[in-house]
């Protein structure tokens, strides 16, 4: 009922703007796509289960933007969406057999034994924001945003999601600051991925996304389900061009388990605190870098660490670029804490099995080292290509082990100003076969 009241209020305000002659921008997007993927699960030494997924997705979203005063420095932005997804899943079991007349050559024989279908429906208010902008001085800007909108931290790993809250930003040539405070309990759990300690089968040390832990078909048909409740806060300050055109920044992020409409009550055991320092800037006309280090703790007794490095070169040809990147996140050891983000961000395309979760590996930026090379090019103004490859290692208890490698790529074609086609693909080749995965998707988006 509360969500319907919000939607009715937005529609009423939109009608008022139209009838009162206020400048009013609105539009809609219609998207359709298909995706196929394949993963493996190992059950013992001689039995392997393969899962093949086929997904068909449909999406409709509508947006509006309008000023709320004559000066135009107070604006309202809103967007709502409805998503439908059909999932057809097939399971195959394989058994390993020894080749005849050999002692170490095996082959796998697979047989189809189960198939299941799911229909998933989701409705959401993706954006509802009132923004106030002011210029205290000719070279200064003050922006205050209130409502539901996307917020990302400096690392793009810790906190990258929609949230209900307030953001205050101040920009000047010498300093840039921002403060954010928000609450996650009223979000749609089906559209956000919040990591919370698991109190069940996998143990409290493993963080999972509760929306990915549902097997009840009734949950998939829910349009809206409350997210895990947390209070979030962030404070950031940076000094542009502090020396030699280099920018130095600091950021503090904190998350506090709370209560809300959801059945999940994270509690103080899920509180998380982060301190990030970052340095970025040009090394040459076409060469830039960024380096960031984040310290993490839950109990102020042990620290976790996240380190990121990116080196990018921009060619003077077809908007091409090449980026060398590396990420290191600590795993659990005697004196070091396992790094754990707040928003789920898979560190690779690897398939995470129940055995991995029991071992404390949830596939996130935790206990891992990744090094990669990626590139992008725009051959023509309407065609954009991105591709890359990564080497992934896992680390815990002062040990580093090879985990696998992956490649990924995407291509976007802007057919017309109102039509876009996108093709993406990926594949992960693990040290163990049950971590292998591969997928491809094709989407069509129409704007009107």
C-alpha positions in Angstrom: 0.0 0.0 0.0 2.8 2.4 0.9 4.5 1.7 -2.5 1.3 2.4 -4.3 0.9 5.7 -2.5 4.4 6.7 -3.7 3.6 5.8 -7.3 0.3 7.7 -7.2 2.0 10.7 -5.7 4.6 10.8 -8.5 1.9 10.4 -11.2 -0.2 13.2 -9.6 2.8 15.5 -9.5 3.5 14.7 -13.2 0.0 15.6 -14.1 0.2 18.9 -12.2 3.5 19.7 -14.1 1.8 19.1 -17.4 -1.3 21.1 -16.7 0.6 24.0 -15.1 2.8 24.5 -18.1 6.1 23.5 -16.3 8.8 22.1 -18.6 8.4 18.4 -18.4 10.6 15.7 -19.9 9.5 12.1 -20.0 10.1 8.9 -21.9 10.2 5.1 -21.7 12.4 2.2 -22.6 11.4 -1.3 -23.7 14.0 -4.0 -23.5 14.1 -7.6 -24.6 16.9 -10.2 -24.3 18.0 -13.8 -24.1 20.8 -15.3 -22.2 22.4 -18.8 -22.1 24.9 -20.1 -19.5 26.5 -23.4 -18.5 28.1 -24.4 -15.2 29.4 -27.5 -13.4 29.1 -29.0 -10.0 31.3 -31.8 -8.7 29.9 -34.5 -6.4 32.8 -36.7 -5.4 35.6 -37.8 -7.7 33.6 -39.6 -10.3 30.3 -37.7 -10.5 29.8 -34.2 -12.1 26.5 -32.3 -12.5 26.1 -29.8 -15.3 23.6 -27.0 -15.2 22.4 -25.3 -18.4 20.3 -22.1 -18.1 18.2 -20.3 -20.8 16.7 -17.0 -19.8 14.3 -14.7 -21.6 14.0 -11.2 -20.2 11.5 -8.4 -20.8 11.8 -5.0 -19.3 9.7 -1.8 -19.4 10.7 1.4 -17.7 9.3 4.9 -17.7 11.0 8.1 -16.5 10.3 11.8 -16.0 12.2 14.9 -15.1 10.8 18.3 -14.3 11.9 21.5 -12.5 9.9 22.4 -9.4 10.6 26.2 -9.4 10.9 29.0 -11.9 14.7 29.3 -11.3 15.1 25.7 -12.4 17.6 24.8 -9.7 15.2 22.4 -7.9 14.3 19.4 -10.0 12.4 16.1 -9.6 13.6 12.9 -11.3 11.7 9.6 -11.2 11.8 6.2 -12.9 9.8 3.1 -12.4 10.3 -0.3 -14.0 8.7 -3.7 -14.5 10.7 -6.8 -15.3 9.7 -10.3 -16.4 12.1 -13.2 -16.7 11.6 -16.8 -17.8 14.2 -19.3 -16.7 14.5 -22.8 -18.2 17.1 -24.9 -16.3 18.3 -28.3 -17.2 20.4 -30.6 -15.0 22.7 -33.3 -16.4 24.6 -35.8 -14.3 27.9 -37.2 -15.6 29.8 -40.2 -14.5 33.5 -40.7 -15.1 34.6 -43.9 -16.7 38.1 -45.3 -17.3 39.0 -45.9 -21.0 39.5 -49.5 -21.9 43.1 -50.7 -21.9 44.3 -47.6 -20.0 45.1 -46.8 -16.4 44.9 -43.0 -16.4 42.6 -41.9 -19.3 39.0 -41.1 -18.4 35.9 -39.9 -20.2 32.5 -38.4 -19.0 29.1 -39.8 -19.9 26.2 -37.3 -19.3 22.5 -38.0 -19.2 19.6 -35.6 -18.7 17.7 -36.2 -15.5 15.8 -33.1 -14.5 14.5 -29.8 -15.9 12.7 -26.9 -14.2 11.1 -23.6 -15.2 10.8 -20.4 -13.3 8.9 -17.2 -13.9 10.2 -14.1 -12.2 8.2 -10.8 -11.9 9.7 -7.6 -10.4 8.3 -4.1 -10.1 10.4 -1.3 -8.7 10.7 2.5 -8.2 14.3 2.8 -9.4 14.6 6.5 -9.0 12.7 9.2 -7.0 15.0 12.2 -6.4 14.7 15.9 -5.6 17.8 17.8 -6.4 18.7 21.3 -5.3 21.7 23.1 -7.0 23.3 26.4 -6.0 26.5 28.3 -6.9 27.8 30.0 -3.7 30.5 31.5 -5.9 31.3 31.6 -9.6 33.7 28.7 -9.4 31.8 26.7 -6.6 28.9 24.3 -6.8 26.6 23.0 -4.0 24.2 20.1 -4.8 21.8 18.4 -2.4 19.9 15.3 -3.4 17.2 13.6 -1.4 15.3 10.4 -2.2 16.1 7.1 -3.9 19.0 7.0 -6.3 22.2 5.2 -7.2 25.3 5.8 -5.0 28.8 4.5 -5.6 31.8 4.7 -3.4 35.3 5.6 -4.7 36.3 2.0 -5.2 33.1 0.9 -7.0 33.4 -2.3 -5.0 32.2 -1.5 -1.5 28.9 0.2 -2.0 27.4 0.4 -5.5 23.6 0.3 -5.5 20.3 2.2 -5.1 19.5 3.5 -1.6 17.0 5.8 0.1 18.9 8.8 1.5 20.5 12.2 1.2 23.7 13.3 -0.6 25.3 16.7 -0.1 28.2 17.6 -2.5 30.4 20.7 -2.6 32.8 21.4 -5.4 35.5 24.0 -5.7 38.8 24.2 -7.7 40.8 23.3 -4.6 38.6 20.8 -2.7 35.6 18.5 -3.3 33.6 17.1 -0.4 30.5 14.9 -0.1 28.4 13.4 2.7 25.9 10.6 2.3 23.4 9.0 4.7 20.8 6.3 3.7 18.7 3.4 4.7 18.3 0.1 2.7 15.3 -1.5 4.4 12.6 -0.1 1.9 14.5 -1.2 -1.2 13.3 -4.1 -3.4 15.5 -7.1 -2.4 15.1 -8.5 -5.9 17.0 -5.6 -7.4 19.8 -5.0 -4.9 22.5 -7.4 -3.7 23.4 -6.8 -0.1 25.8 -9.1 1.6 24.8 -10.3 5.1 26.3 -13.0 7.3 24.7 -16.4 6.8 23.3 -18.0 10.0 22.4 -21.3 8.3 24.2 -24.2 6.6 27.3 -22.3 5.5 28.2 -20.7 8.8 28.4 -17.2 10.1 31.7 -16.4 8.4 30.2 -16.6 4.9 28.3 -13.6 3.5 25.5 -14.3 1.1 22.9 -12.4 -0.8 19.5 -13.5 0.6 17.7 -12.8 -2.7 19.9 -15.5 -4.4 19.1 -18.1 -1.7 15.5 -18.6 -2.5 14.1 -21.8 -4.0 10.4 -21.1 -3.4 8.6 -20.5 -6.6 6.2 -18.1 -4.8 9.1 -15.8 -4.1 9.8 -15.4 -7.8 6.3 -14.2 -8.5 6.4 -11.5 -5.8 6.7 -8.1 -7.4 8.4 -6.6 -4.4 10.3 -8.0 -1.4 11.9 -5.9 1.4 15.8 -5.7 1.4 18.1 -6.4 4.3 17.9 -3.3 6.6 21.0 -1.2 7.1 21.9 2.4 7.9 24.7 3.6 5.5 26.9 6.6 5.8 29.8 8.0 3.7 32.1 11.0 3.9 34.6 11.8 1.1 37.0 14.6 0.5 39.4 15.1 -2.4 42.0 17.6 -3.5 42.0 18.0 -7.3 45.4 18.8 -8.9 47.1 19.0 -5.5 50.5 18.5 -7.0 51.7 17.8 -10.6 48.0 17.5 -11.7 47.5 14.6 -9.2 44.3 14.2 -7.2 44.4 12.9 -3.6 41.3 11.6 -1.9 40.0 10.1 1.3 36.6 8.4 2.0 35.0 6.8 5.1 32.1 4.3 4.7 30.1 2.8 7.5 27.2 0.3 7.6 25.1 -0.5 10.6 22.7 -3.5 10.9 19.2 -2.5 11.7 15.6 -3.6 11.7 12.9 -3.1 9.0 10.0 -4.7 7.2 12.3 -7.6 6.1 12.4 -10.8 8.1 16.2 -10.5 8.1 17.7 -8.6 11.0 21.4 -8.1 10.4 22.3 -6.8 13.9 25.6 -5.3 15.1 27.5 -8.4 14.0 27.1 -7.2 10.4 28.4 -3.6 11.0 31.2 -2.8 8.6 33.7 0.2 8.5 36.0 1.2 5.7 38.7 3.9 5.2 39.9 4.5 1.6 42.7 6.6 0.3 43.2 7.1 -3.4 45.6 8.9 -5.8 45.0 9.4 -9.5 46.1 11.6 -12.4 48.0 11.7 -15.7 51.5 10.4 -16.1 51.7 11.6 -19.7 49.4 13.2 -22.3 47.8 9.8 -23.1 48.7 7.8 -19.9 46.7 7.9 -16.7 46.7 5.9 -13.5 44.7 5.4 -10.3 45.7 3.6 -7.1 43.4 3.0 -4.1 43.9 1.3 -0.7 41.0 0.4 1.6 41.2 -0.7 5.2 38.3 -2.7 6.5 37.2 -3.8 10.0 34.1 -5.2 11.8 35.3 -5.3 15.4 38.4 -3.0 15.4 40.5 -6.0 16.4 41.6 -7.2 13.0 42.0 -5.3 9.7 41.2 -6.4 6.1 42.7 -4.8 3.0 41.6 -4.0 -0.5 44.2 -2.6 -3.0 43.4 -1.5 -6.6 45.6 -0.3 -9.4 44.7 0.8 -12.9 47.0 2.0 -15.7 45.2 3.3 -18.9 46.6 4.4 -22.2 44.4 6.3 -24.6 45.2 6.0 -28.3 44.6 8.8 -30.8 42.7 6.4 -33.0 39.0 5.4 -32.9 38.7 6.3 -29.2 40.7 3.2 -28.4 42.1 2.6 -24.9 44.0 -0.2 -23.2 43.9 -0.8 -19.4 46.2 -2.9 -17.2 44.5 -3.6 -13.8 45.1 -5.5 -10.6 43.0 -6.1 -7.4 44.1 -7.6 -4.1 41.7 -8.4 -1.3 42.9 -10.1 1.9 41.6 -13.5 3.0 41.2 -14.8 6.6 44.4 -15.5 8.6 45.7 -15.3 12.1 46.4 -11.5 12.1 44.5 -10.3 9.0 40.7 -10.1 8.5 38.9 -11.3 5.4 37.9 -8.3 3.3 34.2 -8.1 2.8 32.3 -5.5 0.8 28.7 -4.4 1.5 27.2 -4.7 -2.0 27.8 -8.0 -3.8 30.3 -7.6 -6.7 31.5 -10.9 -8.1 35.3 -10.9 -8.5 35.2 -13.3 -11.5 32.8 -15.3 -13.7 33.6 -18.5 -11.8 30.8 -20.8 -10.7 30.6 -20.9 -6.9 29.5 -24.2 -5.5 28.2 -25.3 -2.1 31.7 -26.7 -1.4 33.2 -23.3 -2.1 30.8 -21.7 0.3 31.6 -24.2 3.0 35.3 -23.4 2.5 34.5 -19.7 3.0 34.7 -18.7 -0.7 31.6 -16.7 -1.8 33.1 -15.4 -5.1 33.3 -11.8 -3.9 36.3 -9.5 -3.6 37.6 -11.4 -0.6 40.8 -13.6 -0.4 41.7 -13.0 -4.0 44.3 -11.6 -6.4 43.2 -10.6 -9.9 45.4 -9.2 -12.7 43.9 -8.3 -16.1 44.2 -6.5 -19.4 41.2 -4.9 -21.2 40.6 -2.7 -24.1 37.9 -0.8 -25.9 37.5 0.7 -29.4 34.8 2.6 -31.3 35.4 1.8 -35.0 32.4 4.0 -36.0 30.3 6.4 -34.0 27.5 3.9 -33.6 29.6 0.7 -32.7 31.5 0.1 -29.5 33.5 -2.9 -28.5 35.0 -3.9 -25.1 37.1 -7.1 -24.4 39.4 -8.3 -21.7 41.0 -11.2 -19.9 42.0 -11.8 -16.2 44.2 -14.2 -14.2 42.5 -15.1 -10.9 44.2 -16.4 -7.7 42.8 -17.2 -4.3 44.6 -16.4 -1.1 44.0 -17.3 2.6 46.2 -18.2 5.5 49.3 -16.8 3.8 48.9 -19.1 0.8 48.2 -18.1 -2.8 46.9 -20.6 -5.2 45.9 -20.5 -8.9 42.1 -20.4 -9.3 41.6 -19.9 -13.0 41.5 -17.4 -15.9 38.6 -15.8 -17.8 37.8 -13.7 -20.9 34.9 -11.4 -21.5 33.6 -9.1 -24.2 30.7 -7.0 -25.3 29.6 -5.1 -28.4 27.0 -2.4 -28.7 25.4 -1.2 -31.9 23.3 2.0 -31.9 21.1 1.2 -34.8 19.1 4.5 -34.6 18.8 7.1 -31.9 16.0 5.0 -30.4 17.3 1.5 -30.9 20.3 -0.3 -29.5 21.5 -4.0 -29.8 24.1 -5.4 -27.4 25.9 -8.7 -27.4 28.0 -10.0 -24.4 29.9 -13.1 -23.7 32.2 -14.6 -21.1 33.9 -17.8 -20.1 35.8 -18.9 -17.0 38.3 -21.8 -17.0 39.0 -22.9 -13.4 41.7 -25.1 -12.0 38.8 -27.3 -11.0 36.2 -28.2 -13.6 33.2 -27.4 -11.3 34.3 -23.7 -11.3 34.0 -23.5 -15.1 31.3 -21.4 -16.5 30.3 -19.7 -19.8 27.5 -17.5 -21.0 26.3 -15.3 -23.8 23.4 -12.8 -24.0 21.7 -10.7 -26.6 19.5 -7.7 -25.8 17.5 -5.2 -27.7 16.5 -1.8 -26.3 14.0 0.6 -27.7 13.4 4.2 -26.5 10.3 6.2 -27.0 
